[in-house]
Amino acid sequence: MAYLTAPLTIGNLHLKNRLVMPPMATSKAGPDGEITPELLQYYDEKTRGGYFGMVITEHSFVSADGKASANQISSADDDKVSGLSQLSDVIHKNGSPAVLQLNHAGSGTKQSVTGSQPVAPSPVMNPSKAEMELPHELTHREIERIANDFANAALRGKQAGFDGVEIHSCHGYLLDQFLSPLTNRRTDEYGGKIEDRIRIHLQVLKAVRNMVGRDFPVLFRLAVTDYMDGGLSLADSIAAAGLLEAAGTDIIDVSGGMCRYTAPGIEEMHYFTNQAKAIRRVVSIPVVVTGGIKTAKAAEELLQNHDADLVGVGRAVLHDSNWAKNAVKSLSV
Ligand SMILES: Cc1cc2nc3c(=O)[nH]c(=O)nc-3n(C[C@H](O)[C@H](O)[C@H](O)COP(=O)(O)O)c2cc1C
């Protein structure tokens, strides 16, 4: 049997293969973040046939001040649970488990989107995007509130029938801003060494676990590099992965930080794979890697090399809704 088509069980999560549909924002939600027919149709098309071992839905905002962009999905209110149930239903009916991604944008947004000044660990401009706004530094009380917002959103995901939640700490958004030395200049217990820069992650995870219980799968999408001078080091990401595992994370999903999900100037495929491999060496929970993987052969080789346990394929699937079907079938003959 090919590595890509081998099943994997992680606690209560039974994956029929190692192929992951990674979160990809569609901007198809309603103005208040509600699930729309267009969005359901998109997920139906992408997940038809159940060829993905796991589908992670696009980032949803856990609170109004953490909304990243217009027409983003909301997990911020109880009235969103019924719409989110429709979303998990579509993916389940097609035959794949569904994981809801949870996000707070921090300074990776604008006042015109959130209605308030963006927030961040420190009042520095976000280097992940052009034309950002100066955020205000979060107080301890606000950090506590945001941890609870993640927890409430996670519970909504569980109530909506999702099989797990993924906490977003990549691509220049709030938790990633705490992770990166470029954006975290705090001198209190949330800044400085890596154990302190991921204090908020552990706080969020604890709050989420209190809400959803130990058996509900919780994934972390963890940045492994900023590909910028003075940015996040791999050693710090490795340490963070170990601490997140020890605190009860079920899966580490590797991607970029301030460089977002690509690696500028690096043309070769698999631009986060070396980092994923390094993390996989120190944790015993499964590791997902996504980034630049375009062919079933490449995904299979990556798994054969034990670089990761699961492979995400994003833009290739965006461009071709039959990509997963063709990939699985090509490896099943
Ligand atoms: C249009 C688009 C939207 C994305 N939205 C999200 C998102 O909501 N959350 C997230 O963690 N990653 C997001 N990503 C990153 C993807 O999950 C993935 O990591 C990235 O596309 C690199 O993988 P690929 O080379 O297979 O496309 C997005 C990527 C694209 C192209």
The ligand as a Gaussian input file, in Angstrom:
#p B3LYP/6-31G(d) Opt

LIG

0 1
 C       -6.490000      31.517000      -1.220000
 C       -5.805000      30.948000      -0.012000
 C       -6.386000      31.090000       1.229000
 C       -5.756000      30.563000       2.375000
 N       -6.384000      30.646000       3.575000
 C       -5.845000      30.048000       4.660000
 C       -6.535000      30.012000       5.891000
 O       -7.684000      30.453000       6.010000
 N       -5.894000      29.454000       6.946000
 C       -4.646000      28.899000       6.845000
 O       -4.112000      28.399000       7.833000
 N       -3.999000      28.874000       5.663000
 C       -4.559000      29.411000       4.583000
 N       -3.929000      29.341000       3.374000
 C       -2.657000      28.581000       3.262000
 C       -2.905000      27.138000       2.798000
 O       -3.520000      26.391000       3.814000
 C       -1.587000      26.445000       2.388000
 O       -0.756000      26.395000       3.508000
 C       -0.889000      27.180000       1.251000
 O       -1.758000      27.338000       0.149000
 C        0.394000      26.478000       0.812000
 O        0.118000      25.190000       0.330000
 P        0.077000      24.874000      -1.260000
 O        1.428000      25.189000      -1.797000
 O       -0.301000      23.431000      -1.347000
 O       -0.967000      25.764000      -1.851000
 C       -4.523000      29.881000       2.245000
 C       -3.947000      29.747000       0.968000
 C       -4.574000      30.266000      -0.142000
 C       -3.941000      30.052000      -1.501000

